[in-house]
């Protein structure tokens, strides 16, 4: 019996050892592709492009971008991260969208390219081809082509000249909007041209899309992308997404992401909706987090069954007449928040009863409903105002009727809640509708964000989407224009 027991234990250990790597791989598979997006410099709308591109990548695959934007509109700025040892560590791909032709220090250039030579994949677009002219060919060898400049601005046709998964879905003759067509003096032996366009000035084809092998790193490049109106096109965003995935070795032969990086339609919607598109102050951009992944209620808790679900990238609170909640129930973030900016959209679908967003409080058990809330409630769309749940009741009405004038009863409302100190500001559809300071700051405490499904006796449905939050934001609304 003892020998048999020992044998079973050894078998169990061996099984754990055998499945251990598989478990680790499964955990790894759930992670997004981490991209370091570096931008800034002369002559382009880098503010607009970084938002369009990072959102475009995230809506097409599980890609998370960390943005470094430096240098203003100069040409000679040395991006600070490049001076750090192993500066690309922790990232799967580096996306170069910078324009610093005036940086001519060969030692600084070496610090950049050595990381890629060691194996960090890269994506380069447009003016990145004209950077770091240090009196040698080190940058051009990394890029894969040598480009000395460009001609006039005009529409042109990018003709595909190769078969490659990166080009999946692109028309064979892609009509590119008004752009700068870069000259290409040389395609290096390590590079493979994928598309070219005819230069009016040179009367010869110029390479506009290519791949390169630089040391151990895959490199994808395109000279397309001067104007934001080009960057916004589905063709361009599809192209750079596939180029990023290919560089990382995560693009399948059919042009689709590997399974672990594929996004569901709901996730794509969550990554590209209104809340994600709002232009935040530069200091906040790296701090913005998505409270909702567009797929499920991960990170949230509450009376999920039968009241809360996820449909088409939206959080849905719904009840029938038979199961109508006797006490308002909330879907709550597991993490508490104190000073924050919250961007979201909300829509009352069924019934006329208001919903709302609860803040600065706590999960509260009321008459058997364990997921009710005690704290401040920002109400919408009917009954706009503020309510102090299970304490002081109504604390502010609709100030001068501004919220009712700005809001939509049964359509999507774009909302911003700015909660700092003891002050709450609320913007609806681009208008500031409420500004209120709590006379009892001791009641303003860190707490979960709660989405309300109101107590009722009739069927009701309310939907939420977006839900982008920034902690410790700047003390200003970013979505509101002045109101009378």
C-alpha positions in Angstrom: 0.0 0.0 0.0 2.8 2.4 0.9 4.6 1.7 -2.4 1.3 2.2 -4.3 0.7 5.5 -2.6 4.3 6.7 -3.3 3.9 5.6 -6.9 0.6 7.6 -7.3 2.4 10.7 -5.8 5.3 10.4 -8.2 2.8 10.1 -11.1 1.0 13.2 -9.9 4.3 15.2 -9.7 5.3 14.0 -13.2 1.9 15.1 -14.6 2.3 18.5 -13.0 5.7 18.9 -14.5 4.4 17.8 -17.9 1.5 20.2 -18.0 3.4 23.1 -16.3 4.7 24.5 -19.6 1.3 24.2 -21.2 -0.2 26.2 -18.3 2.4 28.9 -18.7 1.8 29.1 -22.4 -1.9 29.4 -21.9 -1.4 32.3 -19.5 1.0 33.9 -21.9 -1.5 33.4 -24.7 -4.0 35.7 -22.9 -1.6 38.7 -23.0 -1.9 41.4 -25.7 1.0 42.3 -28.0 2.9 45.1 -26.2 4.0 47.8 -28.6 6.2 50.8 -27.8 4.9 53.6 -30.1 7.5 56.4 -30.4 6.5 59.7 -32.1 7.1 63.4 -32.3 9.1 65.9 -34.4 8.7 68.0 -37.5 6.0 68.5 -40.0 3.2 66.1 -39.2 0.0 65.8 -37.0 1.5 63.4 -34.5 -1.1 64.2 -31.9 -3.9 63.1 -34.2 -2.0 60.2 -35.7 -1.0 58.5 -32.4 -4.7 58.4 -31.3 -5.9 57.0 -34.7 -3.1 54.4 -35.0 -3.1 53.1 -31.4 -6.9 52.8 -31.4 -6.8 51.3 -34.9 -4.3 48.6 -33.8 -6.3 47.8 -30.6 -9.6 47.4 -32.5 -8.0 45.0 -35.0 -6.0 42.8 -32.7 -5.1 42.5 -29.0 -2.4 45.1 -29.2 -1.6 47.4 -26.3 0.4 50.6 -27.1 2.6 52.5 -24.8 3.1 56.0 -26.3 6.3 58.1 -26.0 5.7 61.5 -27.6 8.6 64.0 -27.4 10.3 66.7 -29.2 7.5 69.1 -30.1 8.0 70.1 -33.8 11.8 70.1 -33.7 14.0 68.0 -35.9 16.9 67.6 -33.5 15.4 66.1 -30.4 16.9 62.9 -28.9 14.1 60.7 -27.7 14.9 60.1 -24.0 14.1 56.4 -23.9 16.8 55.6 -26.5 19.5 56.6 -24.0 18.5 53.9 -21.5 20.2 50.5 -21.5 18.0 47.8 -23.1 15.4 50.4 -23.8 13.2 48.1 -25.8 13.0 45.5 -23.0 9.4 44.4 -22.2 8.0 45.3 -25.7 7.2 42.9 -28.5 7.4 45.5 -31.2 8.7 49.1 -31.5 6.6 51.4 -33.8 8.7 54.3 -35.1 6.6 57.3 -36.3 9.0 60.1 -35.5 10.7 62.8 -37.6 14.1 63.8 -36.3 16.4 64.3 -39.3 18.5 66.7 -37.4 19.8 64.1 -35.0 23.2 63.3 -36.5 25.1 61.7 -33.6 26.3 58.2 -34.7 26.7 56.9 -31.2 23.1 57.9 -30.3 22.0 56.2 -33.5 23.9 53.1 -32.6 22.0 52.9 -29.3 18.7 52.8 -31.3 19.6 50.2 -33.9 21.5 47.8 -31.7 18.3 46.9 -29.8 16.7 45.9 -33.1 19.8 44.1 -34.4 19.5 42.0 -31.2 16.0 41.0 -32.2 13.4 43.6 -31.2 10.9 43.8 -34.2 10.1 47.2 -35.7 7.5 49.0 -37.7 8.4 52.3 -39.4 6.2 54.7 -41.2 6.6 57.8 -43.3 9.1 60.3 -41.9 10.8 57.7 -39.8 12.6 56.9 -43.1 14.2 60.4 -43.0 15.5 60.3 -39.4 19.0 60.0 -37.9 21.2 61.1 -40.8 24.5 60.5 -39.0 26.8 60.4 -41.9 26.6 56.7 -42.3 24.1 54.1 -43.6 23.3 52.5 -40.2 19.7 53.8 -40.1 19.0 53.0 -43.7 20.2 49.5 -43.3 17.8 49.0 -40.4 15.0 50.7 -42.3 15.6 48.6 -45.5 15.5 51.4 -48.0 17.4 54.7 -48.5 15.1 57.7 -49.0 16.6 61.2 -49.5 13.4 63.2 -49.7 10.0 63.5 -51.4 8.2 65.3 -54.2 5.0 67.4 -54.4 1.8 66.4 -52.6 -0.6 64.5 -54.8 -2.8 61.4 -55.0 -1.1 58.3 -56.3 -1.7 54.6 -56.8 0.2 52.0 -54.8 0.5 48.9 -56.9 1.1 45.6 -55.1 4.0 43.7 -56.6 4.3 40.7 -54.3 2.2 38.2 -52.5 2.4 38.6 -48.7 0.0 38.1 -45.7 0.6 41.8 -44.8 -1.1 42.8 -48.1 -4.3 40.7 -47.4 -7.4 42.7 -48.3 -5.6 45.6 -50.0 -6.6 46.3 -53.6 -4.0 45.4 -56.2 -4.0 49.1 -57.2 -4.6 51.1 -54.0 -5.6 54.7 -54.7 -3.9 56.6 -51.9 -5.3 60.0 -51.0 -3.2 63.2 -51.4 0.2 62.3 -49.9 3.9 62.9 -50.1 5.4 60.2 -52.3 8.9 59.5 -50.9 11.8 58.9 -53.2 13.6 55.6 -52.9 17.3 55.6 -54.0 18.1 52.1 -52.8 16.4 49.0 -51.6 18.9 47.1 -49.4 19.6 43.4 -50.1 17.9 42.4 -46.9 14.6 44.0 -47.9 11.7 42.8 -50.0 9.5 45.4 -51.8 5.8 44.7 -51.6 4.3 47.8 -53.3 5.5 50.7 -55.4 4.1 53.9 -56.9 5.0 56.1 -59.8 6.8 59.4 -59.0 5.7 62.3 -61.2 9.1 64.0 -60.6 11.3 61.0 -61.2 9.0 59.3 -63.7 10.0 56.0 -62.1 8.4 53.6 -59.5 9.3 54.2 -55.8 9.0 51.5 -53.2 6.3 52.4 -50.7 5.7 49.2 -48.7 8.3 46.6 -47.9 9.7 44.1 -45.3 13.3 43.9 -44.0 15.4 41.6 -42.0 17.8 43.5 -39.7 20.0 41.2 -37.7 17.6 39.0 -35.7 14.6 41.4 -36.1 11.8 41.5 -38.6 11.1 45.1 -39.8 8.0 46.3 -41.6 8.0 49.7 -43.4 5.9 52.1 -45.4 6.5 55.6 -46.6 2.7 56.2 -46.7 1.2 58.3 -43.9 1.9 62.0 -44.2 -1.7 63.1 -43.7 -4.0 62.0 -40.9 -6.8 61.7 -43.5 -4.7 58.8 -45.0 -3.8 57.3 -41.6 -7.6 57.2 -40.8 -8.5 55.0 -43.8 -9.3 51.4 -43.1 -6.7 50.3 -45.7 -3.9 52.0 -43.9 -4.9 50.8 -40.4 -5.4 47.3 -41.7 -1.9 47.5 -43.3 0.0 48.7 -40.3 -1.9 46.2 -38.0 -0.8 43.3 -40.2 2.7 44.7 -40.5 2.9 44.9 -36.7 1.7 41.4 -36.3 4.0 40.1 -38.9 7.0 41.8 -37.4 6.2 40.0 -34.1 5.7 36.7 -35.8 1.9 36.8 -35.0 0.4 37.0 -38.4 -1.0 33.9 -40.1 -0.7 33.1 -43.8 -4.3 34.2 -44.3 -3.5 37.7 -43.0 -5.3 37.2 -39.7 -3.8 37.5 -36.2 -2.9 34.3 -34.4 -5.8 33.0 -32.3 -4.6 34.4 -29.0 -4.5 38.0 -30.5 -7.8 37.9 -32.4 -10.4 40.3 -31.1 -14.1 39.7 -30.8 -16.5 42.3 -32.4 -17.3 43.6 -28.9 -13.7 44.1 -28.1 -13.1 46.0 -31.3 -16.1 48.3 -30.6 -14.8 49.0 -27.1 -11.4 49.9 -28.4 -12.6 52.3 -31.1 -15.7 54.0 -29.6 -16.2 57.6 -28.5 -14.7 57.3 -25.1 -11.5 56.0 -26.5 -11.3 58.7 -29.1 -11.5 61.7 -26.7 -8.3 63.7 -26.8 -6.9 63.7 -23.3 -4.2 66.1 -22.0 -0.8 64.7 -22.8 0.0 64.0 -19.1 -3.1 61.8 -18.9 -2.7 59.8 -22.1 -0.5 57.1 -20.6 -2.7 56.8 -17.5 -6.0 56.1 -19.3 -7.4 52.7 -18.6 -10.4 50.8 -20.0 -12.7 49.6 -17.2 -14.6 47.4 -19.7 -12.9 45.0 -22.1 -15.9 44.8 -24.5 -16.0 41.0 -24.0 -17.2 40.2 -20.5 -17.6 41.6 -16.9 -14.0 40.9 -15.9 -13.0 43.4 -13.3 -16.6 43.9 -12.2 -18.9 42.4 -9.6 -22.6 42.5 -8.7 -25.9 40.7 -9.2 -24.8 39.6 -12.7 -27.4 36.9 -13.0 -30.1 37.8 -14.0 -29.5 41.5 -14.4 -26.2 42.2 -16.2 -24.7 40.9 -19.4 -22.5 41.9 -22.3 -23.8 42.3 -25.9 -22.0 43.7 -28.9 -19.4 45.4 -26.8 -21.9 47.0 -24.5 -22.7 46.4 -20.8 -26.4 45.7 -20.5 -28.6 46.0 -17.4 -32.0 44.5 -18.0 -35.0 43.1 -16.1 -38.4 41.7 -16.9 -41.6 42.5 -15.1 -41.3 39.2 -13.3 -37.8 39.8 -11.9 -37.8 43.6 -11.6 -35.4 44.6 -8.8 -37.1 45.8 -5.6 -33.9 47.7 -4.7 -31.6 49.4 -7.2 -28.8 47.0 -8.1 -25.4 47.9 -9.4 -22.6 46.4 -11.5 -19.5 47.6 -9.6 -15.8 47.8 -10.3 -13.7 45.6 -8.1 -11.2 48.5 -7.7 -12.0 51.7 -5.8 -11.4 55.1 -7.3 -11.1 58.5 -5.6 -10.0 61.4 -8.0 -10.8 60.5 -11.6 -12.1 61.4 -15.0 -14.6 58.9 -16.4 -15.6 58.9 -20.1 -18.6 56.7 -21.0 -21.7 56.5 -23.1 -25.1 55.5 -21.7 -28.4 54.7 -23.3 -31.8 54.2 -21.7 -33.5 51.7 -23.9 -36.7 50.6 -22.1 -38.7 52.4 -19.4 -38.5 56.1 -18.4 -36.8 55.5 -15.1 -33.4 57.1 -14.8 -30.1 55.2 -14.5 -26.8 56.6 -13.2 -23.2 56.1 -12.2 -22.5 55.7 -8.5 -19.2 57.0 -7.1 -17.4 57.8 -3.8 -19.2 55.2 -1.8 -19.4 51.5 -1.1 -21.2 48.3 -2.0 -24.3 48.2 0.2 -26.7 45.5 1.3 -30.3 46.8 1.3 -33.3 44.6 2.0 -31.5 41.5 0.7 -30.0 43.2 -2.4 -26.3 42.7 -1.7 -25.1 44.8 -4.7 -26.8 48.0 -3.9 -24.8 51.2 -3.3 -24.3 53.9 -0.6 -22.7 57.0 -2.0 -23.1 59.7 -4.7 -25.1 58.9 -7.8 -24.7 60.9 -11.0 -28.1 60.4 -12.7 -29.1 60.3 -16.4 -31.0 60.6 -18.6 -34.4 61.4 -16.9 -34.1 62.9 -13.5 -30.7 64.4 -14.1 -28.9 65.6 -11.0 -27.1 64.1 -8.0 -28.4 61.8 -5.3 -26.8 60.7 -2.1 -27.9 57.1 -1.8 -29.1 55.9 1.6 -27.9 59.1 3.3 -29.0 62.6 2.3 -31.2 61.7 -0.8 -31.3 64.5 -3.4 -28.3 66.8 -3.2 -28.5 68.6 -6.5 -31.1 68.9 -9.3 -30.7 69.6 -12.9 -28.9 72.9 -12.7 -30.9 75.4 -14.9 -32.3 72.5 -16.9 -29.0 72.2 -18.7 -28.8 68.4 -18.6 -32.3 67.9 -20.0 -31.5 70.3 -22.8 -28.2 68.5 -23.7 -29.4 64.9 -23.0 -31.2 62.3 -25.1 -33.9 60.2 -23.5 -33.6 57.1 -25.6 -30.4 57.4 -27.5 -26.7 57.3 -26.7 -25.4 60.1 -24.4 -21.7 60.9 -24.4 -20.7 61.7 -20.8 -17.8 62.9 -18.8 -17.7 62.7 -15.0 -14.8 64.7 -13.3 -14.6 63.9 -9.6 -11.8 65.6 -7.8 -11.6 66.5 -4.1 -15.3 67.1 -3.1 -16.3 68.6 -6.5 -18.2 66.8 -9.2 -18.5 68.1 -12.7 -20.6 66.5 -15.4 -20.7 67.0 -19.1 -23.3 65.5 -21.5 -22.9 65.5 -25.3 -20.3 68.2 -25.2 -22.0 70.5 -22.7 -21.1 71.1 -19.1 -24.4 70.5 -17.2 -23.4 70.2 -13.6 -20.8 71.7 -11.2 -21.3 70.8 -7.6 -19.1 70.8 -4.5 -20.1 68.6 -1.5 -20.3 70.6 1.7 -19.4 67.4 3.5 -16.1 66.4 2.1 -15.8 63.6 4.7 -18.5 61.7 2.7 -16.3 61.8 -0.5 -14.3 58.6 -0.2 -12.6 56.2 -2.5 -15.1 53.6 -3.8 -16.1 51.4 -6.7 -17.7 52.8 -9.8 -21.3 51.5 -10.0 -23.6 51.3 -13.0 -27.2 51.5 -11.9 -30.2 49.4 -12.8 -33.0 51.2 -10.9 -35.6 49.5 -8.7 -38.8 49.2 -10.7 -41.9 47.2 -11.3 -41.8 47.2 -15.1 -39.3 45.9 -17.8 -36.3 48.1 -18.3 -33.0 48.1 -20.1 -30.0 50.4 -19.9 -26.7 50.1 -21.8 -23.2 51.4 -21.2 -20.1 51.4 -23.3 -16.6 53.0 -23.4 -15.8 53.5 -19.8 -12.3 55.0 -20.0 -10.9 56.2 -16.7 -8.0 58.4 -15.7 -6.9 58.7 -12.1 -5.6 62.0 -10.7 -6.5 63.9 -13.9 -6.0 67.6 -14.7 -8.7 69.8 -13.1 -10.7 70.6 -16.2 -13.4 69.0 -18.4 -12.1 67.8 -21.8 -15.3 67.2 -23.6 -17.4 70.3 -22.8 -17.8 73.5 -24.6 -19.0 76.6 -22.6 -22.7 76.8 -21.9 -24.8 79.9 -21.3 
